[in-house]
Amino acid sequence: KAGVTQTPRYLIKTRGQQVTLSCSPISGHRSVSWYQQTPGQGLQFLFEYFSETQRNKGNFPGRFSGRQFSNSRSEMNVSTLELGDSALYLCASSGGTSGPPWETQYFGPGTRLLVL
Amino acid sequence: AQKITQTQPGMFVQEKEAVTLDCTYDTSDPSYGLFWYKQPSSGEMIFLIYQGSYDQQNATEGRYSLNFQKARKSANLVISASQLGDSAMYFCAMKGGSEKLVFGKGTKLTVNP
């Protein structure tokens, strides 16, 4: 089975712009979660989508949004970029069943976003 | 709220030796899962091992084992026979009733030849 794929892998934007990141989950997985990783804050949960609906949400401002399509692919959008949005954005997929037992999430390679 | 603490920012080990990476957690959930991931410099998070809070046996996956001590709320990762390719960041994470995966700050492991 192919793993989780993310595009693009690298991105450079300027403050005020917006950006869209894409994530294709493992075939058959219906849940996609997004995480932001920075040196200062570590790994932080952004949101989770399951069956085209946002099922869970972290503590990020409304500039961060996402969606999921009927084929389970997901996109994440960040509007009005700020310097602090520079980070590695990781998406992870899983089957989507609620625990216990708690499902393993499988991660993609990430998108490195640099905001200048 | 759930919290993961990894107190070792960096660890060094000689090739072929065993190493233990510490992880303690805090949660009020009666049921939870604990995970370890490896993140090489390339950035991808690689799943290593899972332990459910009600599992009677400690989890093992090849050279990885999880030393789970529920009363002490610890879930340490043991890597046996370290290899140069084991050099990476290692993250402990947990998931409980909130269904959110919460990560620790990580431990950077360096394997010396």
Boltz contact constraints between the chains, C-beta under 6 A:
constraints:
  - contact:
      token1: [A, 42]
      token2: [B, 105]
      max_distance: 6.0
  - contact:
      token1: [A, 43]
      token2: [B, 103]
      max_distance: 6.0
  - contact:
      token1: [A, 45]
      token2: [B, 100]
      max_distance: 6.0
  - contact:
      token1: [A, 56]
      token2: [B, 99]
      max_distance: 6.0
  - contact:
      token1: [A, 56]
      token2: [B, 100]
      max_distance: 6.0
  - contact:
      token1: [A, 88]
      token2: [B, 43]
      max_distance: 6.0
  - contact:
      token1: [A, 100]
      token2: [B, 31]
      max_distance: 6.0
  - contact:
      token1: [A, 101]
      token2: [B, 52]
      max_distance: 6.0
  - contact:
      token1: [A, 102]
      token2: [B, 33]
      max_distance: 6.0
  - contact:
      token1: [A, 102]
      token2: [B, 95]
      max_distance: 6.0
  - contact:
      token1: [A, 104]
      token2: [B, 47]
      max_distance: 6.0
  - contact:
      token1: [A, 104]
      token2: [B, 50]
      max_distance: 6.0
  - contact:
      token1: [A, 105]
      token2: [B, 101]
      max_distance: 6.0
  - contact:
      token1: [A, 107]
      token2: [B, 45]
      max_distance: 6.0
  - contact:
      token1: [A, 109]
      token2: [B, 44]
      max_distance: 6.0
  - contact:
      token1: [A, 110]
      token2: [B, 43]
      max_distance: 6.0
